[in-house]
């Protein structure tokens, strides 16, 4: 494969139900092809890099609610 893809993103997409567009993209990426079919449509991507970018964007969009900002407060005092 010529395009890098985070293994966690690929695993997330492959765990999707059959027929889901993210799973279709992941299967195409894993097979090394740029033609993807889902929901009765066929899309031809220009490269595996483009599929990788689409999967990364989809993963980020669908999992953004799971990532909540984390705040840590530290307090120090000196006793006399």
C-alpha positions as CSV (number, residue, x, y, z in Angstrom):
1,X,0.0,0.0,0.0
2,X,1.3,3.4,-0.9
3,X,-0.8,5.4,1.5
4,X,-0.5,5.3,5.3
5,X,-3.6,4.9,7.4
6,X,-3.8,4.7,11.2
7,X,-4.6,1.1,12.1
8,X,-7.1,2.2,14.6
9,X,-9.1,4.1,11.9
10,X,-9.0,1.0,9.6
11,X,-10.2,-1.3,12.5
12,X,-13.0,1.1,13.3
13,X,-14.2,1.2,9.7
14,X,-13.9,-2.5,9.2
15,X,-16.1,-3.0,12.4
16,X,-18.9,-1.1,10.8
17,X,-21.9,-3.0,9.4
18,X,-21.7,-4.4,5.9
19,X,-23.0,-1.8,3.4
20,X,-21.8,1.1,5.5
21,X,-19.8,3.6,3.4
22,X,-16.8,3.6,5.9
23,X,-16.6,-0.2,5.8
24,X,-16.7,-0.1,2.0
25,X,-13.8,2.4,2.0
26,X,-11.8,0.3,4.4
27,X,-12.3,-2.8,2.4
28,X,-11.3,-1.0,-0.8
29,X,-8.2,0.4,0.9
30,X,-7.2,-3.0,2.3
31,X,-7.7,-4.6,-1.2
32,X,-5.6,-1.8,-2.8
33,X,-8.4,-0.7,-5.1
34,X,-9.8,2.8,-5.6
35,X,-13.3,1.9,-6.7
36,X,-15.8,1.8,-3.9
37,X,-19.5,0.7,-4.0
38,X,-22.1,1.4,-1.3
39,X,-25.8,2.2,-1.3
40,X,-26.1,1.2,-5.0
41,X,-23.5,3.8,-5.9
42,X,-19.9,3.4,-7.2
43,X,-17.2,6.0,-6.5
44,X,-13.8,6.0,-8.1
45,X,-11.1,7.6,-5.9
46,X,-7.9,9.0,-7.4
47,X,-5.6,7.2,-5.0
48,X,-5.4,5.2,-1.8
49,X,-4.2,8.4,-0.2
50,X,-7.5,10.0,-0.9
51,X,-9.4,7.0,0.6
52,X,-7.1,7.2,3.6
53,X,-7.9,10.9,4.0
54,X,-11.7,10.2,3.7
55,X,-11.5,7.5,6.3
56,X,-9.6,9.6,8.7
57,X,-12.1,12.5,8.3
58,X,-15.0,10.2,8.7
59,X,-13.5,8.6,11.8
60,X,-12.9,12.1,13.3
61,X,-16.4,13.3,12.5
62,X,-18.2,10.3,13.9
63,X,-16.0,10.1,17.0
64,X,-15.6,13.8,17.9
65,X,-18.3,13.5,20.7
66,X,-16.3,10.8,22.4
67,X,-13.3,13.1,22.7
68,X,-14.1,15.7,25.3
69,X,-11.6,18.3,26.5
70,X,-9.8,17.4,29.6
71,X,-8.8,20.0,32.2
72,X,-6.5,19.4,35.1
73,X,-6.1,22.0,37.9
74,X,-3.2,22.0,40.2
75,X,-3.1,24.0,43.4
76,X,-0.1,24.7,45.6
77,X,0.1,26.5,48.9
78,X,2.9,27.1,51.4
79,X,2.2,26.8,55.0
80,X,4.0,29.2,57.3
